[in-house]
Amino acid sequence: MRTATSLPQIYADSRGLKHADLTGKLIGIFFSVYNELGHGFLESVYEQAMSIALAENGLFFQRQIAIPVWFHKQQIGEFSADLLVNEQIILELKTGRDIDLAWEKQALNYLRATQIEVALLLNFGPQAQFKRYAFENERKIPRKSAKSAEEKLINSNQG
């Protein structure tokens, strides 16, 4: 069984939810779109509907934000987050039967790879579902390359 404690560096701020007001507004917009459209459309349809609803609510947003992936200080690819709202919250839209663990990891990777600290996973499935993720920038630790780990091992054995 997975629990919140099984993800040690990814958690909600203990002093309260970061961007709580905006998050609440976005969840309300999500349910508004879901209640009008229901389920069964492609993600692109829900992205367009969310874009219209965000604009109607006076929120600044960007669609299909390119997020680079780095390895050994070289960009090796990029992936796209569906929506970024007020440069504070990533919205990842899905249309599955239930929220999938792979989607959760995808949302968390978006937070790891950016300075954005909050993401909402919104599933327009048979039942409207959402999950909120927070990963504070102070807790983001750059992954060490195998070479730097190897160098530390060599240096510690020489001393």
Secondary structure as UniProt FT lines:
FT   HELIX           4..6
FT   TURN            8..9
FT   TURN            14..15
FT   TURN            18..19
FT   HELIX           20..37
FT   HELIX           43..56
FT   TURN            57..58
FT   STRAND          61..71
FT   TURN            72..73
FT   STRAND          74..85
FT   TURN            86..88
FT   STRAND          89..94
FT   HELIX           101..113
FT   STRAND          118..124
FT   STRAND          128..134
FT   HELIX           137..139
FT   HELIX           146..158
//
